[in-house]
């Protein structure tokens, strides 16, 4: 298995982060044949920069990590370890398509869960209801605890010791 490293994001990473984000929207945008590739790209850029700004403003202190393999950006993992006194929030996890399906997502999520448990906290994440990764979260023991705009589920992984 290849060695994956992570490091805090910097402004110079924005083009790579945009590509990672775009990969998460590709299937959705394929359903909009009326848009040109340029329109789709403009839309993705606008959404990415709005999301990036939102994360910076509303998740102050969050751990925003770029995932790399052989010094090449392959994904991102954004976690707010102090989201609340009882909760670690996975803000975003995204891996480029060629690196999906090899256990990397499971490995990253299990590491977050383990650290959250060590902190005495549950781990939560918002997941689009049609996201293929939903099955992964369920396999790892996340359960749906809420809905947001009927498009996102709030899912939680709780340690066995009943931390609330």
PyMOL commands that place a pseudoatom at each C-alpha (Angstrom):
pseudoatom trace, name=CA, resn=UNK, resi=1, chain=A, elem=C, hetatm=0, pos=[0.000, 0.000, 0.000]
pseudoatom trace, name=CA, resn=UNK, resi=2, chain=A, elem=C, hetatm=0, pos=[1.272, 3.466, -0.835]
pseudoatom trace, name=CA, resn=UNK, resi=3, chain=A, elem=C, hetatm=0, pos=[2.320, 5.812, 1.935]
pseudoatom trace, name=CA, resn=UNK, resi=4, chain=A, elem=C, hetatm=0, pos=[-0.184, 8.578, 2.510]
pseudoatom trace, name=CA, resn=UNK, resi=5, chain=A, elem=C, hetatm=0, pos=[0.878, 11.717, 4.315]
pseudoatom trace, name=CA, resn=UNK, resi=6, chain=A, elem=C, hetatm=0, pos=[-1.093, 14.738, 5.421]
pseudoatom trace, name=CA, resn=UNK, resi=7, chain=A, elem=C, hetatm=0, pos=[-0.213, 18.322, 6.138]
pseudoatom trace, name=CA, resn=UNK, resi=8, chain=A, elem=C, hetatm=0, pos=[-2.065, 21.559, 6.857]
pseudoatom trace, name=CA, resn=UNK, resi=9, chain=A, elem=C, hetatm=0, pos=[-3.377, 23.247, 3.729]
pseudoatom trace, name=CA, resn=UNK, resi=10, chain=A, elem=C, hetatm=0, pos=[-1.824, 26.503, 2.520]
pseudoatom trace, name=CA, resn=UNK, resi=11, chain=A, elem=C, hetatm=0, pos=[-3.044, 29.035, -0.042]
pseudoatom trace, name=CA, resn=UNK, resi=12, chain=A, elem=C, hetatm=0, pos=[-0.798, 27.488, -2.696]
pseudoatom trace, name=CA, resn=UNK, resi=13, chain=A, elem=C, hetatm=0, pos=[-2.874, 24.287, -2.387]
pseudoatom trace, name=CA, resn=UNK, resi=14, chain=A, elem=C, hetatm=0, pos=[-6.070, 25.930, -3.644]
pseudoatom trace, name=CA, resn=UNK, resi=15, chain=A, elem=C, hetatm=0, pos=[-5.731, 24.642, -7.255]
pseudoatom trace, name=CA, resn=UNK, resi=16, chain=A, elem=C, hetatm=0, pos=[-5.268, 21.066, -5.982]
pseudoatom trace, name=CA, resn=UNK, resi=17, chain=A, elem=C, hetatm=0, pos=[-8.108, 21.466, -3.500]
pseudoatom trace, name=CA, resn=UNK, resi=18, chain=A, elem=C, hetatm=0, pos=[-10.329, 22.760, -6.301]
pseudoatom trace, name=CA, resn=UNK, resi=19, chain=A, elem=C, hetatm=0, pos=[-9.582, 19.637, -8.363]
pseudoatom trace, name=CA, resn=UNK, resi=20, chain=A, elem=C, hetatm=0, pos=[-10.355, 17.410, -5.382]
pseudoatom trace, name=CA, resn=UNK, resi=21, chain=A, elem=C, hetatm=0, pos=[-13.634, 19.253, -4.817]
pseudoatom trace, name=CA, resn=UNK, resi=22, chain=A, elem=C, hetatm=0, pos=[-14.502, 19.104, -8.535]
pseudoatom trace, name=CA, resn=UNK, resi=23, chain=A, elem=C, hetatm=0, pos=[-14.063, 15.323, -8.465]
pseudoatom trace, name=CA, resn=UNK, resi=24, chain=A, elem=C, hetatm=0, pos=[-16.814, 15.110, -5.848]
pseudoatom trace, name=CA, resn=UNK, resi=25, chain=A, elem=C, hetatm=0, pos=[-19.245, 17.008, -8.081]
pseudoatom trace, name=CA, resn=UNK, resi=26, chain=A, elem=C, hetatm=0, pos=[-18.494, 15.335, -11.435]
pseudoatom trace, name=CA, resn=UNK, resi=27, chain=A, elem=C, hetatm=0, pos=[-21.297, 12.734, -11.344]
pseudoatom trace, name=CA, resn=UNK, resi=28, chain=A, elem=C, hetatm=0, pos=[-23.833, 15.335, -10.259]
pseudoatom trace, name=CA, resn=UNK, resi=29, chain=A, elem=C, hetatm=0, pos=[-22.840, 17.755, -13.017]
pseudoatom trace, name=CA, resn=UNK, resi=30, chain=A, elem=C, hetatm=0, pos=[-22.955, 15.008, -15.641]
pseudoatom trace, name=CA, resn=UNK, resi=31, chain=A, elem=C, hetatm=0, pos=[-26.728, 15.138, -15.098]
pseudoatom trace, name=CA, resn=UNK, resi=32, chain=A, elem=C, hetatm=0, pos=[-26.796, 18.731, -16.409]
pseudoatom trace, name=CA, resn=UNK, resi=33, chain=A, elem=C, hetatm=0, pos=[-26.157, 18.250, -20.144]
pseudoatom trace, name=CA, resn=UNK, resi=34, chain=A, elem=C, hetatm=0, pos=[-27.448, 21.737, -21.002]
pseudoatom trace, name=CA, resn=UNK, resi=35, chain=A, elem=C, hetatm=0, pos=[-24.404, 23.324, -19.361]
pseudoatom trace, name=CA, resn=UNK, resi=36, chain=A, elem=C, hetatm=0, pos=[-21.158, 23.644, -21.278]
pseudoatom trace, name=CA, resn=UNK, resi=37, chain=A, elem=C, hetatm=0, pos=[-17.958, 22.364, -19.730]
pseudoatom trace, name=CA, resn=UNK, resi=38, chain=A, elem=C, hetatm=0, pos=[-16.980, 25.984, -19.100]
pseudoatom trace, name=CA, resn=UNK, resi=39, chain=A, elem=C, hetatm=0, pos=[-20.264, 26.652, -17.276]
pseudoatom trace, name=CA, resn=UNK, resi=40, chain=A, elem=C, hetatm=0, pos=[-19.778, 23.540, -15.172]
pseudoatom trace, name=CA, resn=UNK, resi=41, chain=A, elem=C, hetatm=0, pos=[-16.207, 24.556, -14.351]
pseudoatom trace, name=CA, resn=UNK, resi=42, chain=A, elem=C, hetatm=0, pos=[-17.319, 28.095, -13.407]
pseudoatom trace, name=CA, resn=UNK, resi=43, chain=A, elem=C, hetatm=0, pos=[-20.057, 26.666, -11.184]
pseudoatom trace, name=CA, resn=UNK, resi=44, chain=A, elem=C, hetatm=0, pos=[-17.646, 24.286, -9.440]
pseudoatom trace, name=CA, resn=UNK, resi=45, chain=A, elem=C, hetatm=0, pos=[-15.122, 27.085, -8.871]
pseudoatom trace, name=CA, resn=UNK, resi=46, chain=A, elem=C, hetatm=0, pos=[-17.776, 29.345, -7.404]
pseudoatom trace, name=CA, resn=UNK, resi=47, chain=A, elem=C, hetatm=0, pos=[-19.033, 26.573, -5.106]
pseudoatom trace, name=CA, resn=UNK, resi=48, chain=A, elem=C, hetatm=0, pos=[-15.524, 25.586, -4.049]
pseudoatom trace, name=CA, resn=UNK, resi=49, chain=A, elem=C, hetatm=0, pos=[-14.439, 29.115, -3.124]
pseudoatom trace, name=CA, resn=UNK, resi=50, chain=A, elem=C, hetatm=0, pos=[-17.716, 29.754, -1.271]
pseudoatom trace, name=CA, resn=UNK, resi=51, chain=A, elem=C, hetatm=0, pos=[-17.256, 26.519, 0.683]
pseudoatom trace, name=CA, resn=UNK, resi=52, chain=A, elem=C, hetatm=0, pos=[-13.596, 27.310, 1.398]
pseudoatom trace, name=CA, resn=UNK, resi=53, chain=A, elem=C, hetatm=0, pos=[-14.537, 30.755, 2.724]
pseudoatom trace, name=CA, resn=UNK, resi=54, chain=A, elem=C, hetatm=0, pos=[-17.362, 29.274, 4.809]
pseudoatom trace, name=CA, resn=UNK, resi=55, chain=A, elem=C, hetatm=0, pos=[-15.079, 26.680, 6.402]
pseudoatom trace, name=CA, resn=UNK, resi=56, chain=A, elem=C, hetatm=0, pos=[-12.483, 29.343, 7.237]
pseudoatom trace, name=CA, resn=UNK, resi=57, chain=A, elem=C, hetatm=0, pos=[-15.081, 31.675, 8.784]
pseudoatom trace, name=CA, resn=UNK, resi=58, chain=A, elem=C, hetatm=0, pos=[-17.355, 29.262, 10.641]
pseudoatom trace, name=CA, resn=UNK, resi=59, chain=A, elem=C, hetatm=0, pos=[-14.963, 26.485, 11.660]
pseudoatom trace, name=CA, resn=UNK, resi=60, chain=A, elem=C, hetatm=0, pos=[-12.194, 28.569, 13.181]
pseudoatom trace, name=CA, resn=UNK, resi=61, chain=A, elem=C, hetatm=0, pos=[-9.523, 26.303, 14.619]
pseudoatom trace, name=CA, resn=UNK, resi=62, chain=A, elem=C, hetatm=0, pos=[-10.431, 23.329, 12.430]
pseudoatom trace, name=CA, resn=UNK, resi=63, chain=A, elem=C, hetatm=0, pos=[-7.715, 21.001, 11.168]
pseudoatom trace, name=CA, resn=UNK, resi=64, chain=A, elem=C, hetatm=0, pos=[-7.691, 21.325, 7.356]
pseudoatom trace, name=CA, resn=UNK, resi=65, chain=A, elem=C, hetatm=0, pos=[-5.360, 18.687, 5.915]
pseudoatom trace, name=CA, resn=UNK, resi=66, chain=A, elem=C, hetatm=0, pos=[-4.199, 17.962, 2.384]
pseudoatom trace, name=CA, resn=UNK, resi=67, chain=A, elem=C, hetatm=0, pos=[-3.646, 14.254, 1.746]
pseudoatom trace, name=CA, resn=UNK, resi=68, chain=A, elem=C, hetatm=0, pos=[-0.667, 13.352, -0.417]
pseudoatom trace, name=CA, resn=UNK, resi=69, chain=A, elem=C, hetatm=0, pos=[0.898, 10.273, -1.977]
pseudoatom trace, name=CA, resn=UNK, resi=70, chain=A, elem=C, hetatm=0, pos=[4.452, 10.741, -3.281]
pseudoatom trace, name=CA, resn=UNK, resi=71, chain=A, elem=C, hetatm=0, pos=[4.071, 14.529, -2.866]
pseudoatom trace, name=CA, resn=UNK, resi=72, chain=A, elem=C, hetatm=0, pos=[0.977, 14.519, -5.093]
pseudoatom trace, name=CA, resn=UNK, resi=73, chain=A, elem=C, hetatm=0, pos=[-2.343, 15.810, -3.743]
pseudoatom trace, name=CA, resn=UNK, resi=74, chain=A, elem=C, hetatm=0, pos=[-4.884, 12.983, -3.598]
pseudoatom trace, name=CA, resn=UNK, resi=75, chain=A, elem=C, hetatm=0, pos=[-7.501, 14.235, -1.148]
pseudoatom trace, name=CA, resn=UNK, resi=76, chain=A, elem=C, hetatm=0, pos=[-8.479, 16.347, 1.800]
pseudoatom trace, name=CA, resn=UNK, resi=77, chain=A, elem=C, hetatm=0, pos=[-9.580, 15.703, 5.352]
pseudoatom trace, name=CA, resn=UNK, resi=78, chain=A, elem=C, hetatm=0, pos=[-11.113, 18.550, 7.322]
pseudoatom trace, name=CA, resn=UNK, resi=79, chain=A, elem=C, hetatm=0, pos=[-11.856, 17.869, 11.003]
pseudoatom trace, name=CA, resn=UNK, resi=80, chain=A, elem=C, hetatm=0, pos=[-12.911, 20.165, 13.823]
pseudoatom trace, name=CA, resn=UNK, resi=81, chain=A, elem=C, hetatm=0, pos=[-11.627, 18.390, 16.920]
pseudoatom trace, name=CA, resn=UNK, resi=82, chain=A, elem=C, hetatm=0, pos=[-13.293, 20.917, 19.248]
pseudoatom trace, name=CA, resn=UNK, resi=83, chain=A, elem=C, hetatm=0, pos=[-16.592, 21.332, 17.419]
pseudoatom trace, name=CA, resn=UNK, resi=84, chain=A, elem=C, hetatm=0, pos=[-18.348, 20.949, 20.778]
pseudoatom trace, name=CA, resn=UNK, resi=85, chain=A, elem=C, hetatm=0, pos=[-17.371, 19.636, 24.214]
pseudoatom trace, name=CA, resn=UNK, resi=86, chain=A, elem=C, hetatm=0, pos=[-18.765, 16.209, 23.283]
pseudoatom trace, name=CA, resn=UNK, resi=87, chain=A, elem=C, hetatm=0, pos=[-18.305, 16.066, 19.517]
pseudoatom trace, name=CA, resn=UNK, resi=88, chain=A, elem=C, hetatm=0, pos=[-15.628, 15.875, 16.838]
pseudoatom trace, name=CA, resn=UNK, resi=89, chain=A, elem=C, hetatm=0, pos=[-17.012, 16.999, 13.461]
pseudoatom trace, name=CA, resn=UNK, resi=90, chain=A, elem=C, hetatm=0, pos=[-15.669, 15.615, 10.199]
pseudoatom trace, name=CA, resn=UNK, resi=91, chain=A, elem=C, hetatm=0, pos=[-16.321, 18.625, 8.000]
pseudoatom trace, name=CA, resn=UNK, resi=92, chain=A, elem=C, hetatm=0, pos=[-15.143, 17.043, 4.790]
pseudoatom trace, name=CA, resn=UNK, resi=93, chain=A, elem=C, hetatm=0, pos=[-13.360, 14.000, 3.491]
pseudoatom trace, name=CA, resn=UNK, resi=94, chain=A, elem=C, hetatm=0, pos=[-12.673, 13.704, -0.235]
pseudoatom trace, name=CA, resn=UNK, resi=95, chain=A, elem=C, hetatm=0, pos=[-10.345, 11.448, -2.177]
pseudoatom trace, name=CA, resn=UNK, resi=96, chain=A, elem=C, hetatm=0, pos=[-9.598, 11.648, -5.903]
pseudoatom trace, name=CA, resn=UNK, resi=97, chain=A, elem=C, hetatm=0, pos=[-11.245, 8.840, -7.925]
pseudoatom trace, name=CA, resn=UNK, resi=98, chain=A, elem=C, hetatm=0, pos=[-8.061, 6.840, -8.699]
pseudoatom trace, name=CA, resn=UNK, resi=99, chain=A, elem=C, hetatm=0, pos=[-7.403, 6.511, -4.957]
pseudoatom trace, name=CA, resn=UNK, resi=100, chain=A, elem=C, hetatm=0, pos=[-10.937, 5.529, -3.933]
pseudoatom trace, name=CA, resn=UNK, resi=101, chain=A, elem=C, hetatm=0, pos=[-11.925, 1.963, -3.174]
pseudoatom trace, name=CA, resn=UNK, resi=102, chain=A, elem=C, hetatm=0, pos=[-8.576, 0.942, -1.685]
pseudoatom trace, name=CA, resn=UNK, resi=103, chain=A, elem=C, hetatm=0, pos=[-9.425, 1.326, 2.001]
pseudoatom trace, name=CA, resn=UNK, resi=104, chain=A, elem=C, hetatm=0, pos=[-7.955, 4.803, 2.415]
pseudoatom trace, name=CA, resn=UNK, resi=105, chain=A, elem=C, hetatm=0, pos=[-11.285, 6.367, 3.431]
pseudoatom trace, name=CA, resn=UNK, resi=106, chain=A, elem=C, hetatm=0, pos=[-11.880, 3.646, 6.025]
pseudoatom trace, name=CA, resn=UNK, resi=107, chain=A, elem=C, hetatm=0, pos=[-8.387, 4.086, 7.393]
pseudoatom trace, name=CA, resn=UNK, resi=108, chain=A, elem=C, hetatm=0, pos=[-8.781, 7.870, 7.689]
pseudoatom trace, name=CA, resn=UNK, resi=109, chain=A, elem=C, hetatm=0, pos=[-12.225, 7.643, 9.282]
pseudoatom trace, name=CA, resn=UNK, resi=110, chain=A, elem=C, hetatm=0, pos=[-11.084, 5.023, 11.781]
pseudoatom trace, name=CA, resn=UNK, resi=111, chain=A, elem=C, hetatm=0, pos=[-8.164, 7.268, 12.775]
pseudoatom trace, name=CA, resn=UNK, resi=112, chain=A, elem=C, hetatm=0, pos=[-10.536, 10.195, 13.365]
pseudoatom trace, name=CA, resn=UNK, resi=113, chain=A, elem=C, hetatm=0, pos=[-12.912, 7.973, 15.357]
pseudoatom trace, name=CA, resn=UNK, resi=114, chain=A, elem=C, hetatm=0, pos=[-10.020, 6.654, 17.460]
pseudoatom trace, name=CA, resn=UNK, resi=115, chain=A, elem=C, hetatm=0, pos=[-8.700, 10.126, 18.244]
pseudoatom trace, name=CA, resn=UNK, resi=116, chain=A, elem=C, hetatm=0, pos=[-12.241, 11.340, 18.984]
pseudoatom trace, name=CA, resn=UNK, resi=117, chain=A, elem=C, hetatm=0, pos=[-12.730, 8.433, 21.368]
pseudoatom trace, name=CA, resn=UNK, resi=118, chain=A, elem=C, hetatm=0, pos=[-9.428, 9.266, 23.072]
pseudoatom trace, name=CA, resn=UNK, resi=119, chain=A, elem=C, hetatm=0, pos=[-10.750, 12.821, 23.497]
pseudoatom trace, name=CA, resn=UNK, resi=120, chain=A, elem=C, hetatm=0, pos=[-13.939, 11.371, 25.021]
pseudoatom trace, name=CA, resn=UNK, resi=121, chain=A, elem=C, hetatm=0, pos=[-16.101, 12.554, 22.132]
pseudoatom trace, name=CA, resn=UNK, resi=122, chain=A, elem=C, hetatm=0, pos=[-18.472, 11.160, 19.540]
pseudoatom trace, name=CA, resn=UNK, resi=123, chain=A, elem=C, hetatm=0, pos=[-17.690, 11.738, 15.847]
pseudoatom trace, name=CA, resn=UNK, resi=124, chain=A, elem=C, hetatm=0, pos=[-20.227, 13.314, 13.498]
pseudoatom trace, name=CA, resn=UNK, resi=125, chain=A, elem=C, hetatm=0, pos=[-20.442, 14.060, 9.798]
pseudoatom trace, name=CA, resn=UNK, resi=126, chain=A, elem=C, hetatm=0, pos=[-23.028, 15.474, 7.388]
pseudoatom trace, name=CA, resn=UNK, resi=127, chain=A, elem=C, hetatm=0, pos=[-23.469, 13.158, 4.388]
pseudoatom trace, name=CA, resn=UNK, resi=128, chain=A, elem=C, hetatm=0, pos=[-25.477, 13.740, 1.220]
pseudoatom trace, name=CA, resn=UNK, resi=129, chain=A, elem=C, hetatm=0, pos=[-28.278, 11.182, 1.169]
pseudoatom trace, name=CA, resn=UNK, resi=130, chain=A, elem=C, hetatm=0, pos=[-27.170, 9.931, -2.274]
pseudoatom trace, name=CA, resn=UNK, resi=131, chain=A, elem=C, hetatm=0, pos=[-23.442, 9.815, -1.483]
pseudoatom trace, name=CA, resn=UNK, resi=132, chain=A, elem=C, hetatm=0, pos=[-21.997, 6.348, -2.249]
pseudoatom trace, name=CA, resn=UNK, resi=133, chain=A, elem=C, hetatm=0, pos=[-19.799, 6.712, 0.855]
pseudoatom trace, name=CA, resn=UNK, resi=134, chain=A, elem=C, hetatm=0, pos=[-22.939, 6.514, 3.010]
pseudoatom trace, name=CA, resn=UNK, resi=135, chain=A, elem=C, hetatm=0, pos=[-22.529, 2.721, 3.011]
pseudoatom trace, name=CA, resn=UNK, resi=136, chain=A, elem=C, hetatm=0, pos=[-18.969, 3.109, 4.280]
pseudoatom trace, name=CA, resn=UNK, resi=137, chain=A, elem=C, hetatm=0, pos=[-20.091, 5.284, 7.187]
pseudoatom trace, name=CA, resn=UNK, resi=138, chain=A, elem=C, hetatm=0, pos=[-22.795, 2.779, 8.086]
pseudoatom trace, name=CA, resn=UNK, resi=139, chain=A, elem=C, hetatm=0, pos=[-20.296, -0.115, 7.900]
pseudoatom trace, name=CA, resn=UNK, resi=140, chain=A, elem=C, hetatm=0, pos=[-18.042, 1.751, 10.316]
pseudoatom trace, name=CA, resn=UNK, resi=141, chain=A, elem=C, hetatm=0, pos=[-20.908, 2.162, 12.785]
pseudoatom trace, name=CA, resn=UNK, resi=142, chain=A, elem=C, hetatm=0, pos=[-22.186, 5.663, 12.034]
pseudoatom trace, name=CA, resn=UNK, resi=143, chain=A, elem=C, hetatm=0, pos=[-25.952, 6.029, 12.500]
pseudoatom trace, name=CA, resn=UNK, resi=144, chain=A, elem=C, hetatm=0, pos=[-28.298, 8.677, 11.157]
pseudoatom trace, name=CA, resn=UNK, resi=145, chain=A, elem=C, hetatm=0, pos=[-29.344, 11.057, 13.932]
pseudoatom trace, name=CA, resn=UNK, resi=146, chain=A, elem=C, hetatm=0, pos=[-30.867, 13.856, 11.856]
pseudoatom trace, name=CA, resn=UNK, resi=147, chain=A, elem=C, hetatm=0, pos=[-31.641, 15.316, 8.445]
pseudoatom trace, name=CA, resn=UNK, resi=148, chain=A, elem=C, hetatm=0, pos=[-30.848, 18.705, 6.965]
pseudoatom trace, name=CA, resn=UNK, resi=149, chain=A, elem=C, hetatm=0, pos=[-33.029, 19.968, 4.108]
pseudoatom trace, name=CA, resn=UNK, resi=150, chain=A, elem=C, hetatm=0, pos=[-33.881, 16.302, 3.318]
pseudoatom trace, name=CA, resn=UNK, resi=151, chain=A, elem=C, hetatm=0, pos=[-30.644, 16.242, 1.320]
pseudoatom trace, name=CA, resn=UNK, resi=152, chain=A, elem=C, hetatm=0, pos=[-28.071, 15.678, 4.065]
pseudoatom trace, name=CA, resn=UNK, resi=153, chain=A, elem=C, hetatm=0, pos=[-28.016, 13.227, 6.927]
pseudoatom trace, name=CA, resn=UNK, resi=154, chain=A, elem=C, hetatm=0, pos=[-26.273, 14.017, 10.168]
pseudoatom trace, name=CA, resn=UNK, resi=155, chain=A, elem=C, hetatm=0, pos=[-24.534, 10.807, 11.149]
pseudoatom trace, name=CA, resn=UNK, resi=156, chain=A, elem=C, hetatm=0, pos=[-22.805, 9.965, 14.404]
pseudoatom trace, name=CA, resn=UNK, resi=157, chain=A, elem=C, hetatm=0, pos=[-20.368, 7.378, 15.656]
pseudoatom trace, name=CA, resn=UNK, resi=158, chain=A, elem=C, hetatm=0, pos=[-20.570, 6.979, 19.418]
pseudoatom trace, name=CA, resn=UNK, resi=159, chain=A, elem=C, hetatm=0, pos=[-18.005, 5.206, 21.569]
pseudoatom trace, name=CA, resn=UNK, resi=160, chain=A, elem=C, hetatm=0, pos=[-19.289, 2.073, 23.271]
pseudoatom trace, name=CA, resn=UNK, resi=161, chain=A, elem=C, hetatm=0, pos=[-18.927, 3.671, 26.708]
pseudoatom trace, name=CA, resn=UNK, resi=162, chain=A, elem=C, hetatm=0, pos=[-21.968, 5.867, 26.030]
pseudoatom trace, name=CA, resn=UNK, resi=163, chain=A, elem=C, hetatm=0, pos=[-20.394, 9.316, 25.744]
pseudoatom trace, name=CA, resn=UNK, resi=164, chain=A, elem=C, hetatm=0, pos=[-23.118, 11.819, 24.917]
for i in range(1, 164): cmd.bond("trace and resi %d" % i, "trace and resi %d" % (i + 1))
show_as sticks, trace
zoom trace
